[in-house]
């Protein structure tokens, strides 16, 4: 499908506060993965897309959580601007076939037009690791950029700090390869993920 231009992500002064918007929508997207929230929102298509996005951010591919009968997300919670970290998320996932339960913690550093600075990634990772020390969570570290491309310095900084780095377009392309997507009918989800801004 063809993307439409956004009317929501910018105001008449062309101000977009892009990092704050991205944090809010990523937070909402991840919370929509929770099985109980899926029932409340009653939009199975957006629920499936949210699970694929969470799968990319947690595991690096869109298919790890694809089977929502086998992998039940019992809990998905997020905190924005926690200890200066843009987005912190926790997931509890149960494999219904084996009854194995796993807990995951996700740190997401969101960048609109800027880059990491002053060992930001390393400092945030230390805060995150200290918080989750001995709590039974597997931790993942994500650098999420709204820019079209990451520059070489960003890529190097992420590799050095052991973060997986994605642009929004890269997440979108992993989740929806070959433009194989369709609008969900959820205006906010569609506006954030399926429009150009």
HELIX and SHEET records of a PDB file:
HELIX    1   1 UNK A   18  UNK A   31  1                                  14    
HELIX    2   2 UNK A   35  UNK A   41  1                                   7    
HELIX    3   3 UNK A   44  UNK A   59  1                                  16    
HELIX    4   4 UNK A  120  UNK A  132  1                                  13    
HELIX    5   5 UNK A  152  UNK A  161  1                                  10    
HELIX    6   6 UNK A  168  UNK A  175  1                                   8    
HELIX    7   7 UNK A  177  UNK A  179  5                                   3    
HELIX    8   8 UNK A  187  UNK A  194  1                                   8    
SHEET    1   A 2 UNK A   4  UNK A   5  0                                        
SHEET    2   A 2 UNK A 195  UNK A 196  1                                        
SHEET    1   B 5 UNK A  71  UNK A  82  0                                        
SHEET    2   B 5 UNK A  85  UNK A  95 -1                                        
SHEET    3   B 5 UNK A 100  UNK A 111 -1                                        
SHEET    4   B 5 UNK A 137  UNK A 145  1                                        
SHEET    5   B 5 UNK A 164  UNK A 167  1                                        
END                                                                             
